[in-house]
Amino acid sequence: MEEQEGLQEQTAAGTEATEEEKEREETGQKGRKKEENRGGIKAWLIVLLIALVAATSSLTTLAVSTYLRVKKVGSYTITQEYYDYLVRYKRLFEVEELLKEEHLYEVDDQKFVDYAIKGLVAATGDRYSAYMTPDEFRQVMANNSGEKVGIGIVLSKKDADALVTIVRVYPGTPGEAAGLQKGDQFFSVEGESVADLDTSSLAELLAGEQGTRVNFTVLRNGKPVDVTVTRDVFTVDRVLTKNFEPNIGYIQITEFTGNAKERFNEELDRMLDEGIQALIIDLRDNPGGYVEDVCDMADRLLPAGTIVYTQDRAGNQDVQKSDAECIDIPIVVLVNGNSASASEIMTGALQDYGKATIVGTRTFGKGLVQMTVPFVSDGAAVKYTFAEYFTPNGRNINGVGIEPDVVVELEEESSVYFLTEENDAQLAKGLEILREELGWSEEETEEEEELPLAG
């Protein structure tokens, strides 16, 4: 869940205004001419906007209308409603003109428009609504698709004094081919120390076009390792799996976008074919994703009935349902404070039906649904909240979250990426619950062997 940049404010220096007042006192006519020119520009801006409305709206043919005549521009007919609309935004034109003429720094016209629209959306006070420029929207869509250019790693930093560390190497990526490992710490890039960089700054250094190389040194078990990686296109795998004894499958879903639905179905089918008797679904640090995808995935786990329903401000409801076919094995779902939105849809439904034991800490509490509307003319888009959602039992979890059935705090609050089987108390509790349900004793699991990550 992304937060978009808000409306920025810029103000002219007071000394500039003071100097201008002195000049006007000395010349007299100069100030009046400036005001006259400003009035002409206002009229021209209004007429230009009216012309655009007239060219694109069939309403211009209606009989009830207002006529505006401006010399050298012509006459246009608009409805009273549109005229009132223009008057309401008159101040916007005035401020834009003032900044264009008198601000110390020039600002691109399109940037004025973009930030004016961002301000409109920000006025809703909704952190989940945002206007995205064409470039911003393309980036969002690229992230959601999972197709990226780079080396295929996830970075994190435990604290300000620590080195940036690799916490995940995606399968089938240049990073994996170069031998990078979870736990490698970045020491230098292209011969320059990166000890003081945060994850975002380091990611920028590592980014680049397909086919280009990047050289860096990592520390592995305290020893320097020189690495050269050629950047390439790769797919971010949203689903990672493991197997635990006795016949317990583990599926981690990092986000409900990209290839999540396809990979979940593939891995679940594989595990069922191999005879798993229980399942752990790890939704920790999963920020959400597409409602349709999470409902399709939850349908594999739920009996016939409601998965989730949404309700808009007019009271209209949209209900997502599951069919009667579902797997019938014990399930544990791992969650934490960063499990949000679509993660909470799956968690809430499984909890309401009693189909899973929820283990971890209270979830984030995002019970709102957004609609994204792209503008085909230039590729920009607006994302806005249009409904809230409810679990099958009618729970509204927005701002509240979901309380686990079994609360397990981690000794050290940390990203899931830093956890291992030795210090992951939530995973350990999930395995304990499932092993008890399956009737397996501790002695039978002493020789447990973990299978490698499935790509």
C-alpha positions in Angstrom: 0.0 0.0 0.0 1.5 3.1 -1.3 1.2 6.5 -0.1 1.4 9.2 -2.6 3.1 12.5 -2.3 0.8 15.3 -1.1 0.3 18.8 -2.4 3.4 20.9 -2.0 3.2 24.5 -1.0 5.6 27.2 -2.4 5.8 30.8 -1.3 7.6 33.8 -2.7 10.3 35.5 -0.6 9.0 38.6 1.2 11.9 40.7 -0.1 10.8 40.2 -3.7 7.4 41.7 -2.8 9.0 44.6 -1.0 11.1 45.5 -4.0 8.2 45.3 -6.4 6.1 47.7 -4.2 9.0 50.2 -4.4 9.1 49.9 -8.2 5.4 50.5 -8.4 5.6 53.7 -6.3 8.4 55.0 -8.6 6.8 54.2 -12.0 3.0 54.4 -11.3 1.9 53.0 -14.6 3.9 49.8 -14.4 1.8 48.3 -11.6 -1.5 49.1 -13.4 -0.3 47.6 -16.6 0.7 44.4 -14.8 -2.8 44.1 -13.3 -4.4 44.7 -16.7 -2.3 42.0 -18.3 -3.2 39.7 -15.4 -6.9 40.3 -15.9 -6.4 39.5 -19.6 -4.7 36.2 -18.8 -7.5 35.3 -16.4 -10.1 35.8 -19.1 -8.0 33.8 -21.6 -7.5 30.9 -19.1 -11.3 30.7 -18.4 -12.1 30.9 -22.1 -9.5 28.2 -23.0 -11.0 25.9 -20.4 -14.5 26.6 -21.7 -13.4 25.8 -25.2 -12.0 22.5 -24.0 -15.3 21.7 -22.3 -17.3 22.8 -25.4 -15.2 20.6 -27.6 -15.6 17.5 -25.5 -19.1 17.7 -24.0 -22.4 17.1 -25.6 -24.0 19.4 -23.0 -22.9 22.4 -25.0 -25.9 21.9 -27.3 -28.4 22.4 -24.4 -30.7 25.5 -24.6 -30.1 26.6 -21.1 -26.7 28.1 -21.3 -24.4 31.1 -20.6 -22.6 33.0 -23.3 -19.1 34.4 -22.7 -17.6 36.7 -25.3 -14.0 37.5 -25.3 -12.3 39.6 -28.0 -10.2 37.5 -30.5 -11.3 34.2 -29.0 -15.0 34.0 -30.0 -18.2 32.9 -28.4 -18.9 29.6 -26.7 -21.9 28.1 -25.1 -21.8 26.2 -21.8 -24.4 25.1 -19.2 -24.9 27.1 -16.1 -23.6 24.2 -14.1 -20.3 24.3 -15.9 -20.1 28.1 -15.6 -20.6 27.8 -11.8 -17.9 25.1 -11.8 -15.4 27.5 -13.4 -16.2 30.2 -11.0 -15.6 27.9 -8.1 -12.1 27.2 -9.3 -11.3 30.8 -10.2 -8.9 31.0 -7.3 -6.9 28.1 -8.7 -6.3 30.1 -11.9 -5.4 33.2 -9.9 -2.8 31.4 -7.7 -1.3 29.6 -10.7 -0.9 32.9 -12.6 0.6 34.6 -9.5 3.2 31.9 -9.1 4.1 31.8 -12.8 4.7 35.5 -12.9 6.3 36.3 -9.5 7.7 33.2 -7.9 11.5 33.1 -7.7 11.7 29.7 -9.5 9.9 28.7 -12.7 7.6 25.7 -12.4 6.6 23.4 -15.3 2.9 23.9 -16.4 2.2 20.2 -16.1 3.5 20.0 -12.6 1.0 22.8 -11.6 -1.8 20.6 -13.0 -0.5 17.4 -11.5 -0.2 18.8 -8.0 -3.5 20.6 -8.2 -5.1 17.3 -8.9 -3.1 15.6 -6.1 -4.4 18.3 -3.8 -8.0 17.5 -4.7 -7.5 13.9 -3.8 -5.6 14.7 -0.7 -8.6 16.8 0.5 -10.5 13.6 1.1 -8.2 13.0 4.0 -7.9 9.3 2.9 -4.3 8.0 3.0 -5.3 5.2 0.5 -6.5 7.5 -2.2 -4.1 9.1 -4.7 -3.6 10.7 -8.1 -0.8 9.1 -10.0 1.0 10.8 -12.9 1.7 8.6 -16.0 5.2 7.7 -14.8 3.9 6.9 -11.2 1.1 4.7 -12.5 3.4 2.8 -14.9 5.7 2.1 -11.9 2.8 0.9 -9.8 1.6 -1.4 -12.6 5.1 -2.7 -13.1 5.4 -3.5 -9.4 2.0 -5.2 -9.3 2.8 -7.4 -12.4 6.0 -8.6 -10.7 8.0 -8.0 -13.9 11.2 -6.1 -13.1 14.7 -5.3 -14.4 17.5 -5.7 -11.8 19.4 -8.4 -9.9 16.5 -9.9 -8.0 17.1 -9.4 -4.3 15.3 -7.9 -1.3 17.2 -5.5 1.0 16.7 -4.6 4.7 18.6 -2.8 7.4 18.1 -3.8 11.1 19.2 -0.4 12.5 21.0 2.8 11.5 24.5 1.5 12.3 24.0 -1.9 10.5 25.0 -2.7 6.9 22.2 -3.2 4.4 21.6 -6.9 4.2 20.1 -9.2 1.6 17.1 -10.9 3.2 15.8 -12.6 0.1 17.2 -13.8 -3.3 14.4 -14.5 -5.7 14.7 -17.8 -7.6 15.7 -17.7 -11.3 17.2 -14.2 -11.1 20.7 -12.7 -11.9 21.3 -12.5 -8.1 20.8 -16.2 -7.6 22.9 -17.0 -10.7 25.7 -14.9 -9.2 25.6 -16.8 -6.0 24.2 -14.2 -3.7 22.8 -15.5 -0.4 20.4 -14.4 2.3 22.5 -12.7 5.0 25.1 -11.2 2.6 25.9 -7.6 3.8 26.8 -4.8 1.3 30.2 -3.3 1.9 30.9 -1.4 -1.3 29.5 -0.8 -4.8 31.8 0.0 -7.7 34.6 0.5 -5.2 32.8 3.1 -3.1 31.7 2.3 0.5 28.0 2.0 1.1 28.2 1.6 4.9 26.2 4.8 5.5 23.5 4.2 2.9 19.9 3.2 3.7 18.1 0.6 1.7 16.5 3.0 -0.8 19.8 4.7 -1.6 21.5 1.4 -2.1 18.7 0.1 -4.3 19.2 3.1 -6.6 22.9 2.3 -6.9 22.1 -1.3 -7.8 19.3 -0.4 -10.3 20.0 -0.1 -14.0 19.1 -1.1 -17.5 18.8 -4.6 -18.8 22.2 -6.0 -19.9 24.3 -3.6 -17.8 26.7 -4.8 -15.1 27.2 -3.8 -11.5 30.2 -4.7 -9.3 30.1 -4.8 -5.6 31.5 -6.4 -2.5 29.5 -8.2 0.2 30.5 -9.5 3.6 29.6 -13.2 4.0 30.3 -14.6 7.5 32.6 -11.6 8.0 34.7 -12.2 4.9 34.6 -10.0 1.7 33.2 -11.6 -1.5 33.5 -9.7 -4.8 30.4 -10.1 -7.0 29.6 -9.0 -10.6 26.0 -9.2 -11.7 24.4 -8.5 -15.1 21.0 -6.9 -14.7 18.1 -8.7 -16.5 14.4 -9.0 -16.5 13.0 -11.3 -13.8 9.6 -12.1 -12.2 9.1 -11.5 -8.5 7.8 -14.7 -7.1 5.0 -13.9 -4.6 4.8 -17.4 -3.3 7.6 -19.4 -1.5 7.2 -22.9 -0.1 8.8 -25.4 2.3 7.8 -28.8 3.7 8.1 -29.7 7.4 7.8 -33.1 9.0 5.4 -34.7 9.4 3.8 -33.9 6.1 3.1 -30.3 6.9 3.2 -27.9 3.9 4.2 -24.2 4.3 3.2 -21.5 1.8 4.3 -17.9 2.3 2.4 -15.3 0.2 4.2 -12.0 0.1 1.5 -10.1 -1.8 -1.8 -10.8 -3.6 -0.6 -9.4 -6.9 1.5 -10.6 -9.9 1.8 -14.4 -10.0 0.4 -15.0 -6.5 -2.8 -16.8 -7.5 -1.2 -19.0 -10.2 1.8 -19.9 -7.9 -0.5 -20.6 -4.9 -2.6 -23.0 -6.9 0.4 -24.7 -8.4 2.1 -25.2 -5.0 -1.0 -26.2 -3.2 -1.8 -28.9 -5.9 1.8 -30.1 -5.7 1.7 -30.5 -1.9 -1.7 -32.2 -2.0 -0.4 -34.6 -4.6 2.6 -35.3 -2.3 0.2 -36.1 0.6 0.5 -33.2 3.0 -1.7 -33.6 6.0 -1.7 -30.0 7.3 -0.8 -26.6 6.0 0.7 -23.3 7.2 -0.1 -20.1 5.3 2.3 -17.3 6.2 0.7 -13.8 5.6 3.1 -11.9 7.8 4.2 -8.6 6.2 1.8 -9.1 3.3 0.3 -5.7 2.6 -2.6 -7.0 0.4 -3.3 -6.9 -3.3 -6.2 -7.7 -5.6 -9.6 -8.7 -4.0 -10.4 -11.0 -6.9 -7.2 -12.9 -6.5 -7.4 -13.4 -2.8 -11.0 -14.5 -3.1 -10.1 -17.1 -5.8 -7.3 -18.4 -3.5 -9.6 -18.5 -0.4 -12.2 -20.4 -2.3 -9.7 -23.4 -2.3 -9.8 -23.3 1.5 -13.4 -22.5 2.4 -16.8 -24.3 2.3 -19.8 -22.8 0.4 -20.7 -19.4 1.5 -19.6 -15.8 1.7 -15.9 -15.0 1.5 -16.2 -11.2 1.9 -18.7 -8.5 1.1 -18.2 -4.8 0.4 -20.6 -1.9 1.0 -20.4 1.6 -0.6 -21.7 4.8 0.9 -25.1 4.3 -0.7 -25.4 0.9 1.0 -25.0 -1.2 -2.1 -23.4 -4.5 -1.3 -21.2 -6.8 -3.5 -20.8 -10.4 -2.1 -17.9 -12.7 -3.1 -18.8 -16.3 -2.5 -17.0 -19.7 -2.4 -18.3 -23.0 -3.7 -18.6 -26.2 -1.6 -15.3 -27.8 -2.8 -12.4 -27.1 -0.5 -9.5 -28.9 1.1 -10.1 -30.6 4.4 -6.9 -30.5 6.4 -5.8 -28.6 9.5 -4.6 -25.1 8.6 -2.6 -22.5 10.6 -2.4 -18.9 9.3 0.5 -16.7 10.5 -0.1 -12.9 10.8 1.4 -9.8 12.2 0.8 -6.1 12.4 1.8 -5.7 8.7 -0.7 -8.2 7.4 -3.2 -5.9 5.8 -6.2 -5.6 3.4 -6.4 -8.7 1.2 -4.4 -10.6 3.8 -7.1 -9.8 6.3 -9.9 -10.9 3.9 -8.4 -14.4 3.8 -7.6 -14.4 7.5 -11.0 -13.1 8.5 -12.9 -15.6 6.4 -10.9 -18.6 7.6 -11.3 -17.5 11.2 -15.1 -17.0 10.8 -15.6 -20.4 9.3 -13.3 -22.0 11.9 -11.2 -23.4 9.0 -7.9 -22.3 10.4 -6.1 -21.3 13.6 -4.8 -17.8 13.4 -1.4 -17.4 15.1 0.8 -14.3 15.6 -0.2 -10.7 16.5 -3.1 -8.4 15.7 -3.3 -7.5 12.0 -3.0 -4.0 10.5 -6.7 -3.2 10.2 -7.4 -2.0 6.6 -11.0 -2.8 5.8 -11.3 -0.5 2.8 -11.4 -1.2 -0.9 -9.9 1.0 -3.6 -10.9 1.5 -7.2 -8.2 2.6 -9.7 -9.4 4.5 -12.8 -6.8 5.1 -15.5 -7.0 8.0 -18.0 -6.4 6.6 -21.4 -5.5 10.0 -22.8 -2.1 10.1 -21.1 -1.8 7.1 -18.9 -2.4 8.8 -15.5 -4.7 7.3 -13.0 -6.7 8.1 -9.8 -7.1 5.6 -7.0 -9.9 6.2 -4.5 -11.6 4.4 -1.7 -15.1 3.4 -2.8 -16.2 0.8 -0.2 -15.5 -0.9 3.1 -15.5 -4.6 3.4 -16.9 -7.1 6.0 -15.9 -10.6 7.0 -18.5 -13.4 6.5 -19.8 -12.8 10.0 -20.2 -9.1 9.4 -17.1 -7.9 11.1 -15.8 -4.5 10.1 -12.0 -4.7 10.8 -11.0 -1.3 9.6 -8.8 0.4 12.2 -9.3 -2.6 14.4 -7.5 -5.5 12.8 -8.0 -9.2 13.5 -7.1 -10.7 16.9 -5.3 -14.0 16.4 -6.7 -17.1 18.1 -3.3 -17.7 19.6 -1.2 -14.6 20.3 2.5 -15.1 19.9 4.9 -12.1 20.2 8.4 -12.2 18.8 11.1 -11.5 21.3 12.6 -9.0 19.0 10.3 -7.0 16.7 11.8 -7.7 13.3 11.0 -8.1 9.6 10.0 -11.7 8.8 12.9 -11.7 6.4 15.3 -11.8 9.3 13.7 -14.7 11.0 15.1 -18.2 11.0 13.5 -21.4 12.2 15.6 -21.1 15.4 14.1 -17.7 16.4 10.7 -17.7 14.8 8.4 -18.3 17.7 5.2 -17.8 15.6 6.2 -20.5 13.1 7.2 -22.8 16.0 3.8 -22.4 17.6 2.0 -23.1 14.3 4.0 -26.3 13.8 3.3 -27.3 17.4 -0.5 -26.8 16.9 -0.6 -28.8 13.7 1.6 -31.6 15.1 -0.7 -31.9 18.1 -3.8 -32.1 15.8 -2.0 -34.8 13.7 -1.1 -36.7 16.9 2.6 -36.7 16.3 5.0 -36.7 19.3 8.1 -34.6 19.7 10.3 -37.7 19.4 9.0 -38.4 16.0 10.1 -34.9 14.8 13.6 -34.8 16.2 15.1 -35.7 12.9 13.1 -33.2 11.0 14.5 -32.4 7.6 13.6 -29.1 5.8 13.3 -29.3 2.0 14.8 -26.5 -0.1 12.8 -23.5 -1.2 10.6 -24.3 -4.2 11.0 -21.6 -6.9 
